[in-house]
């Protein structure tokens, strides 16, 4: 077979990236090139006071600022040895969950779904299928309202500081949030009904290993461990022993391996690991779980998560609205090391800080889901490439499926670019 | 009746009336601070200046109309001069917002400063409007006193300190007042500096701000 190189600038993702697929004499190679400029946020955080680190970390990403903020603050709380009361943890997790829902809505409707209706852009889909997209806009809006109620504003939360919330959310606020979530739940059901019926391109996950952060109770709660699909469970602070990082010359993002293997993080992993905990959604889970070894099925998992998180947050808020909450705890500055892991909208997120006795961050390491998925995306693309070699796919179709594949992972490139090449 | 042209729109007003009457009749507006119809017409704040056809700038509240007078309310020159006037008014205003009787209500001066982009009103001015507890009193290094207002103080409203994302105020009088506030509440300046570096690290006036704050903090007000 002759030489063929496909180089696709993928649109409808956050940031800039290029996927290069080269087929030469039957061998297939794929490169996930992040061409987004380097951001080096870790270097900015080093040398700052502990209370400033989360402020900077939340600026990593406008879409999932809450995830970065919470991971950062959890890492620092672990480093300082802060013991949090249950009420704080509950509200903190609710903040993260509702943000996952909102991000998934944005990804599904505005980035991924146009592909499934042969529309090149959102506006094209809007003119063709206005009812569907309107549901997306409405749902996004409702989720953002709840985000604002819990986090203070839509991006860069300002209601939470090390050691707890600054103010108690008033009863009105919580009641309003519950009301909004009730409305959102109905819409989310429509969405799940719709998306779980979509027909996906066929592809088998080339490396079915996934990592997911431990969820002690329920779905998407914040724990101290990382679980893997191979049955291994390790403390978050021990992640350097298991997850190795590597700088590659073709991309501005690092690549990661788990015990030397290519792995996946994201919605698919979460549903596979914790799907059985979704009370009331068993039918949906069982209907999509067979498909979840297909990377494209990420969008189905994401749709399911929208409904699951909205229901969960609604229940939690409803429960705590009449209670007297303890939302602040004291802490003292001391030296230490802490890792914060949680499930960001795109998968496992790790923030790691070392703090000195004066309360300055002396070491920072941030591992984002997109960077961890980089190799997995390459491998999935190679599987597609093999299909071209075997003649199952023609090149025009392959191009379309390649961009759909990358979009199914929902990569966020501004988050991923934290590379320092040491001289 | 006298025929006047406001922004090239023809209006008729009674003899002996003033430009401001014609402007309002024509459906335009000019900002006013000291003017109070029937009670005060001394044009002491000058914020209501308008440009005449011959290029003169006159206060609309106290300049009588004449036949065929051409008035422009919103030229670039007018806006530039209003800005200067606002800065001059603010120069003797300092940070009085915390003790202002308008606290909790609305402030025309603040609105105008925002509209004309005059730096010099700190976030503190907006903060009490939301009924917030002052974070300086709690001993936290809030950048409210030295950050440009206009954001609506979303951070202090939620009980977290202002981190200065809107940029610093570089006016000396405000900085001196701010340094006094920090000193009064025993907030170490190092902490304030540390927060300032979050967003203002490359600000050309950062050294100047540092020095003014340090000077006042360490030596009381400079004679």
Interface residues (C-beta under 8 A of the other chain):
Chain A: X48 X49 X52 X55 X56 X152 X153 X158 X159 X161 X166 X167
Chain B: X154 X155 X157 X158 X159 X160 X163 X194 X195 X198
